[in-house]
Amino acid sequence: MPPETTSPNTLHADVEEGTGRLDLEWTGKHLRQLYDYRELTDADIGRCFLSSLCFGLYIMGKQIGFARVVTDRAVFSTVAEIVIDEKFQRQGYGRQLLQAALAHPWVSGTICIACSRRAPEFFDNLGFKRVHDWVGQRMPR
């Protein structure tokens, strides 16, 4: 699979931390499809957001991406989910979103784990080192 950045962003995208602007219907739909969360209700997904850092990616006000990081703020962080709308994949938007999440002060100084069976190469290209076929670890800078 080629790296995420096969072509440059064609449209400016903004990353925003927090849940206030998230399109919960869009986010729930994509999480259910990509992460096999079919059994989770909207309330379940909302509870996940309460104890996590959530990031939305927006083009002209429309959400095209979502990332969630769980962290203890001191030692460990886990990239729980990252999703980019299919129409915007392989244009660098996933990289932009994950780089913003990793730069957050609660995450940047931690050992960060990412598990991905679908796209481990994506994390390889962002400084994660594979510790298993589909688990990557990034040490703090």
Buried (B, 14 or more C-beta within 10 A) or exposed (E): EEBBBEEEBEEEBEBBBEBEEBBEEBBBEBBBEBEEBEEBEEEEBBEBBEEBBBBBBBBEEEBBBBBBBBBEEEEBBBBBBBBBBEEBBBBBBBBBBBEBBBEBEBBEBBEBBBEBEEBBBBBBBBBBEBEEEBBBBBEEE
